[in-house]
Amino acid sequence: MFNREEQVKQLKTTSKFDIVVIGGGASGLGIAVDAASRGFKVALFEAHDFAKGTSSRSTKLVHGGVRYLAQGNIKLVIEALRERGLLEKNANHLFKRQTFLIPSYNWWFKYYYGFGLTIYDWLSARLSLGGSRIISAKKANQKIKNLIPKGLNGGVTYLDGQFDDARLALNLAQTAIEQGAVALNHFRVSDILKDHDNKVSGVTVLDTETDEELNINADVVINATGVFANKILKLAGRKKKSLKIVPSQGIHLVLDRSFLEGETALMVPKTSDGRVLFAIPWHNKVVLGTTDTPIDKPSYEPKPLEVEIDFILETAAQYFTKAPTRNDIKSVFAGLRPLVAPEGDKSNTKEISRGHKIIHSESGLITIVGGKWTTYREMSEDVVNDAIETHNLKKGSTKTKSLSIHGNISTIEKLGLNGVYWVYGSDAKHLIKFIETDASYKNKLHHNYEYTVGQVIWAARFEMARTVEDILARRFRLLFLDAQVSIDIAEKVASILQKELNKTGDWKQNQVEEFTTLAKGYLI
């Protein structure tokens, strides 16, 4: 059951786990699902909330990567396109087929990218979402009505996948538990346990809600903490020089839907400094991004740089008749990619591979770094296979290629869901029924948005939400969509949670203050 108290109880009554996973982002959750579905006893610990870090801050795309194709990384593109197709089947409720337009302002441009995207289509084989097309200037302007018409000679359209990253992370945690795993948020790994041979034999965890510390025994410990991997490596006593993880920051600006007229997304394959820019419809807003800026030190709340904000606004102004300004930004969020640098130049993060890397420590700790959301399932399979091989665990092949993720529904069922309910998938009918049990549950939290009191209570009871931030950043996506409105309703959400979780008035006040401070970082 996806209930924190039940999960803690199960944790305390299990004497030893086969596998402990540290980190509740895409990689860690994927590993927990894969390992548990093979029959292993699995425990996953996330220090904050599921997908608190990088995994809730993506560009919201499930894609092969047109840029990787241009770089000649065919292997990564083929893997990603295959995984894109599998995700559509296994988490159809969160997956949307999205049409993209690459506009052409040079006569040769549309033919160059048209040829490249034909290869992209061909590489996706039977899991193709649909073919690319070279279109005229007139059709390009019909696709995106506010595209600057001067100099436009057409474009190329193609299909890729779009999703809600934090909701998928939540559904993976639910799936892992359904497969028999223990998965806990707000549980921090404070130490690594070792046996008399100095080999990793488990972890010490701290329940940050109760301050209770527990020793958890395990045959294998997997470090899936992304940009924070070196912290766990240090706890495990890594003798070799630490991994050269180069955190690369990508920021996104969120605007009103009026800045993208039409259902088609914009893709600029090469901006002035060689990056890619997207303008994508998402949750009735527009997401503009992203950047690729090397960062010295990782943090849970990375701050967008002024130069990054200016770059995105200036680039968008080159394509849209209505140029966005700072005043138009509803929210700005930043995420860090855990890139593993090759030997040599570490400054050009755009050229560092998005592939993943598995590292073995002398102590037996397994660490996974790199990768991207699209290939999370394949990464997870690789890590579990590696754990079986290096730690002599019982054999068992992966089941995740065809394992339905919690919430999965058919396309026909999906068409019946609208508004804020589509992200709930198969849970939507239960949520709607739940909201109907009390008239007060139907009350909106804010007049401009459809989120209700009942959804907050549902998130606390059935989605393991423990804080105002858990609700407004990841169970709802309001912090990312409209930071000021999320601040405006923080106290209302805190009051509901206080009652639901049986907390004190001081707890409520602290929650409001902490969330307000955090949310101000999402405002310009």
N, C-alpha and C positions, 0 to 999 in steps of 0.2 A: 504494500500500500504506500502511496506517495504521501507519507505523513512523517514529519520529522521525529516525533516521539517514538513511533513504531520503528523507524530506522535506527535510532539510538539504542533501542531495546535489542534489536537484532544484532547490532554491532557488539554489544556487551555480552551477548550469549553465544557468540562464535569464538571458539578458542584460537583458531588459526585460519587465515585466508590463504588461498593459493596466490592471489595477486592483489597488491594494493596499488592504486593509481593516485598520484598527487596532481591535482589540477582539474578543475571542472569546466574547461573550455572545449572547443571542438575536438581536439586530439584526445584529451583525457576521457571525455564522455564516449567518444567513438570506441576507444580501447575497452572501456567498461562494458559497453553493449556487446562487442565482439567476444570478449573473454567469457562473460556471463552466459551468452547464448551457446557457447561451446561446452558449458557445464562446469566451468571453474567457479570457485568461491571468490567473489570479488568485492573489495571495498574501495570506494572513491571518496576523496576528501577535497573540498574546495574551501579555501581560506575565507572567501567572501561569499559571493553568490554565483550560481552557474552563469558562465559567460560574462562575468563582471569585466574582464579585460578585453583583449583584442577581439574575442569571438562575438561580441555584440556591436562592434564598431566597424564592420566591413562595409564594402560598397553595395552590399545586398545582392550580389550576383553569383549565380552558379554557372560558371562558364569555362570554356576550354582555354581562353586567353588569346585573343587576337594578337596581342603584343608578343606573347611567347612564340607564336607562329612566325612573326616578323624577325624574331631573334634566332630562329632556326631550331628552337627547342621542341622538335616534333614529338619526342617521347612524352614530355609533360602534357602537350596538347592532346595527344591521343588518350592518355590516362584520364585527363580532366573531362574530356568529352564523353568518355564511357561512364565515368562516375556521375556526370550531369544527368545522363539518361537513367541511371539506376536510382538517383535521388528522386527524379520525377515519379518513378513507379512506387518507391517506398515511402515517400513523404509528400504525396500529391497535394494534400491540403495546404501546404506552405509553398508549393512550387508554382510559379506562373511563367508561361511562355511569353517572353517579351520581345517585341520587334524593335530593332535598333536601326537608326539611319546614320550612315557616314556621309556627310554632305561633301560635294566636290566643287571647289572653286578654281581648279586648274583642269584643263581639258583632258589630261592623261590620268588624273587622280582616280576617277571612278573605275577606270579599266584596270589600273594597278591593284586597287583593293578588291575590285570585283573578281579578279583572277585569284587573289589570295584567299578570299572567302569561299570560292568554289572548292579550293583545297580543304578549307575548314569544314565545309559540308561533307566532302568525301571522307575525311578522316573520322567523322562522327558515325559513319556507316549506318547500320540499322537503328541506331539510337538517335538519329538526326531529328531535330525539332522542326525542320522545314528548310527549304532552299533559300539561298541568297539571290538578290535581284539587282541588276543595274537599272536605275529609273531616271526619268527625265527631271528637269528642274521644276516643271509644273507639278509633277507627282510628289517630288520632295517637299515642295511648299504646302501640298495638301496633307502630307504626313505630319509636318511640324509647321503650323500656320505662321508662327512668329519668327521663322528663320529669315535672316537677312537675305533678300532676293538678289541684291546687286552682285554680279559676278558668278552667281550660282548656275552651274551647268548640269546639275543632276546629283546623283549620289548612289549609294549602295545600301540596300536593306538586308538584314539578316536576323535570325532568331537566336536568342540565348535564354538562359534561365534566370529568374529572380526569386528571392525568398526573404523570409524574416529570420535573421540569424539567431537572435536571442530566444525566439520561440522554438526554433529547431533544437537549440541546446537544451531547453526545458524538456522537450519531447524525448530527446535522447536519454536524459536522466530518468524520465518516467519509464522508458523502454528498458533501460538497464535494470531498474528495480523489478519490472515485470518478468525479466529473465532471471531474477534471483539475486541480483547484486544489492549491496548496501551503497547508497549514494547520499552524501550529506554536504550541505552548504554551511557556511559559517563554522567550519571545522578546520583549524589551521595545523599543519604539520610543524611541530616545534623542534623535533629531533629525529634522528635516524638511529634505530636500534641495530646492534651488531652482535654476532656470536663470538665464541672464543677464538675463531679463526679470522676475526676481523672482517667477516662478510656480513652484508646487510641482512637482517633477519626480521625487519618490521619497522614501524614508525611510532613516535609519540605524538598524539594529537591533542589539541586543546579545543574544547567546545567554547567558542567565544561568547556564547550566550550565558553559560553557567560558570565558566572558568574551571570546569572539571577537566582534568588531564587523564588520558588513557594510553596504555601501551598496547599496540596492535601488532600481533605476530603475523608474518607472511613469508612465503617461500620466495616471492619476487616482488620488488618494489620498482614501479615505473614512474619516472619524473616527466610529467607532461605540463610543465608550468610555463612554457613559451619563453618570453623575454626574461623571465625570472629564473630560468633553469640553473644558472650559476649559483644561486643561493642554496638550492637543494644539493647541488654537486659539492658545495663547500661543507654543508652539514654532513654529507656522506664521507667527507675526508678525501676528496680527490687529490691525488699526489701530482698528477700532471698539471701543466698550465691550464687554466680555465679555458673553456670554449670561447672562441671569438664570436660572440653573438653580437650582431650589429642591428640594434633596434632601428627600424626605418619607420618614420611617422607618416601616416596618411590622414589628411583631414577632409571633412565633408561639410558643406554648407547646406542647410535646409531652407527652402523658400516656399511661398505659397504656390499652389498649383497653376496659377495664372501665368507663371513664367515659362511654362512649357505647354503650348496650345496643341493638344492632340494626345493620342494614346501611345505614340511612338517615342522611344528614348533617343537621345542624341549621343553619338560616340565620336569623339575627335581622336584619331589614332596617333597623332603626333603634334603635340603643342610646341610652343616656341623653344622649350628646353628638353624636348624629347619624351615628355610624359604622355599619358593618356588621360583624357577628360571625359567624364560621363555626366549627362543630365537625365535622371531617371525618375519616372513617376513612382511614388511609394507612399502608401497609407494616405492618399489624397494630398500629398505634398510633392515637392521636387527635391531630389538629392543631387547636389553638384559635388563632384570630386574626381580624382583625388590627387594628393601630392605624394612625394617620395623623398622625405628629408631625413638624413642620418641624425640620430639622437645619441648623445653620449651615455645617458643614464636612464634606464626604464622607470616608469612610474605607473600607478594604477589609473591616475587621472592626468594623462598627458595634455599639455596646453598647446592649442594652435598658435602658430607664429604669425605675426602681422604680415610677413612677406608671403606666407602661404595663402592667407585670406585674400590678399591683394591679387595674387597670381590667378586664383580661381575666378574672381570677379572680372579681372581684365580679360581673361580668356573667354569667359561666357559672353562678354560684351562684343566680342568679335563675331558672334554667331546669332545672337538674338536681337530683334528689333527693340525689345524692351530690356535694356541693360540693368541687371540687378545691382543694388548698392548695399552698403553695410546696413542701412536702415531696414532693408527688406529681409534680412536674415532672421529666421525664427529660432534657429539653433545651430551651433557649430560643435561638431564632435571630432575627436582625434583618437586614432588607434595606432598601436605599434606592431609591426610585423617582426617576428623573431627570425631574422635572416642569419644564416651561418656563413660567415665570410670565408672566401678562399684565401690562399696565401697571396700576398701582394697588396694591391690597392683596395682599401676598405671603404673609400669615400663614395664610390659610384654605386649606390644601392639599387639603382634601376637595372644594373647588369648582373646583380647577384641572383642566383637561381632561386625560384620559389619551390623547388623540390625539397623533400624532407631528408633528415639525416638521423640515424640511430647511433648513439654513442654508448659504449660499455665502460664502466668504471672498474677499477681494480677491486672494489668492494662488492661488485655484482649488481650495482645499481644500473638500470637501463634508462637512458634519457632520449626523448624524441624532441627534435626541434625542426623549425622550418615548416614548409607545406602551406596549404591554404584550405579554406572551407570546402571548396568543391571536391577535393581529394581526401577529405577526412576519413572516409570509410576505408579506402585502400591503405592509407597510412596506418590506421588502427589494425588492420589485418596483418600488415608487415611487422608491426611491433609485437603482436601476440604470437605470431609465428616465430619471431626472434626469441621471445621469452621461453617458448616451448623448447626450442633448440638449445639455447644456452643454459637453461636451468633444468633440463631433463624432465619437463612436465609431461603429463599424459598427452598423447597425440589427439588431434581432433581438428577437423577442417572448419573453416569459417562458414557461417550461415547468413552473414549480413548482406550478401548480394541480393537475396530475395526476402529478407526479414522486414516486415512491415513495421514502420516506426509509429509510436503512439500518436493517435490523431488522424492517421491516414484514412482517406475516403476517396471514392471514385470522383471523376470529373463531373458526372451528373449530379451527385450529392453536393459537390462544391458549388455548383451554380445556384443551389438553393440557399446559400449563405451570403449575407451581405453585411455592410457596415463593419462594426468592430468584431463580428462573430467569426469571420472566415479563418482567422488564425487558430481557432479552437478545434477545427476539424470535427472528428467524431464526438468530441466532448461538448460541442456547441448545443446539441439538443438537451443534454443534461444541464448545462449552464442556464439555458433559457427556461427550462422547467424549474430550476432552483430559484431564479429571479422572480418567478411567478408565485412563489410561496409566501412572499411578504411584500406588501405594497411599497414599503420604504426602499426595498432593493432596486426599484425601478428609477429612483431619483438620480438625476445626472450629477456628476461631480463638477461640471462646468458647462455653461449653456452652449459653448461653441463645439463641444465634443460629445460623442455618444457614450463615453465611459460612465458606468453606473456604480452605485454603492454596492450592489450585489456582486459585481465583478471583483471588487476589493476583497470582500468576504470570501468569495470563491478562491481567489489567489492565495489567501491565507490558509484556508482549510484544505485545498486540494492541489495547490501548486507550490507549496513550500516557501512562499514569500514571507520574509521575517521583518523587513524594514520598509520604510517609505520609498527608499531608493529601489529596492527589489520590485516594488509595484510599478512605480512611475517610469523607471528606466527600462525594465525588461519584461514584466508581465504585460504591462501596457508599454507603448514606446513613446509616451508623451514627452519625456525629457529630451528625446532626440528630435521630436517633431515640433515642439513649441515650448521652449524652456521657461518662458515667463508664465505661461498658463500652469505648467507643472509646479512652479513656485506658489502660484495663487491658490492651488488646491492642496498643497502639502499638509496643512493643518487639518483639513477635513479627512484626508486619508489617514493621517496619524491618529486621529480620534477613533476611527473605525478599527484600525489595527490594535490600538491600546485595549479596546474592549474585547476584541477577538482573541488576542494573545494573552489577555489578563496581565497587562503591564501597568506601571505606575504613571502618575502625572508627570514626574520628572523624566521618565523614559520618553513620553510623548513630546515634551518640550525639547529634549535633546535631539530627537528624530527630526523635528521641524527645523531646528537650527542647523544640524548637520546637512540635511538635504538642501536647504536654502543656500548654504555656503557652496556646496558642490555644484548646484544648478546654475549659480551665477557664472561659473566657469564656462557654461555653454552659451552665454549671452555675449554679444559683441559690446 
